[in-house]
Amino acid sequence: MSARLLDGRAIARTMLEETRHELALHAAGRSTPPAIRVVLVGDDPASAMYARRILKSAEGVGASGGLVTLSGASAAGAVRDRLHELSSDDGVDGIILQLPLPDHLEMEAVIAGLSPEKDLDGIHALNAGRISRRAGGFAPSCAEAAVQILLRSQVPLAGRLAVVVGRSNVVGRPAGLLLTEEDATVTTCHRQTAALAEQVRAAEIVVVAAGSPGLVSGDMVRPGAVLIDCGINVLADGSVVGDLDLPSVLPVAGAVTPVPGGVGPVTNAVLMEHLARAVRARATLGREGSLSPVTAA
Ligand code: NAD
């Protein structure tokens, strides 16, 4: 047996095409195209590369995009103020703050300037709350991408045993919530989990988001299980791998996402879907009023 590869690039193409159509419908009544801003603090090359990819996806769906760069030495107040300015700009529909932030910046202090309604990557606490209370809101894009891949690959989730490896705010924790929302029975594993192999072996679906190359190997996998790999690890030779040990996993699993070409492209496509949602919400609610940031700068 060899696992089916779940092709994230193909899924992303379909999603982007759907979003392009939806945005075209909404753009018909506007004088300007839908617009996003990607905010980059500092000059981390990987973040800059992701920002360029997001802007390319935006262009592909008919949105206008712009990169806002801030010095890596910026104070939290300066970054928060810039986010507040963008949030208050009627010409901007969605904002993506590239993470990670430089070490000296405290995430919550910075995010206070961001309007939850324009927070396409679901990093604002209000969106986290809305997701956990099933009250709408934007989920973090990578977590939603993991679940989108399962749904769009017709992997049944209701009543099935799922394990998420990782509990960060941006991937593991929201992935667990979204899987629960799809009626899976979810176990969350993390660094303190005593018997990781045993937990993973019980699962029919595994979402791994640990940032640890080769963490999940074939001997830990239940035969036929579906494995979604969110990990992005750059090795010393410059190659990029996920958290699955693919050579040992492939003969055992039922389906896996490759890295690259799995969760990554779908993550970008989710951001564009969120842009379409933000644009639709603004068209419904009007362009004023509820779009101001929750916390003024
Ligand atoms: P993080 O470091 O914030 O969290 C990692 C989580 O994994 C923690 O909860 C930790 O307890 C757990 N973990 C780490 N090592 C473990 C181990 N040996 N056993 C059990 N649990 C372990 O990382 P993150 O921001 O959640 O990102 C996770 C991975 O996903 C990274 O590789 C990151 O690059 C990738 N990522 C991908 C995308 C995407 O678009 N595809 C987006 C965000 C993050």
Residues whose N, C-alpha, C, O or C-beta is under 5 A from the ligand:
A	BS01	NAD	C142 V165 G166 R167 S168 V170 V171 G172 C189 H190 R191 A209 A210 G211 S212 C230 G231 I232 N233 V263 G264 T267
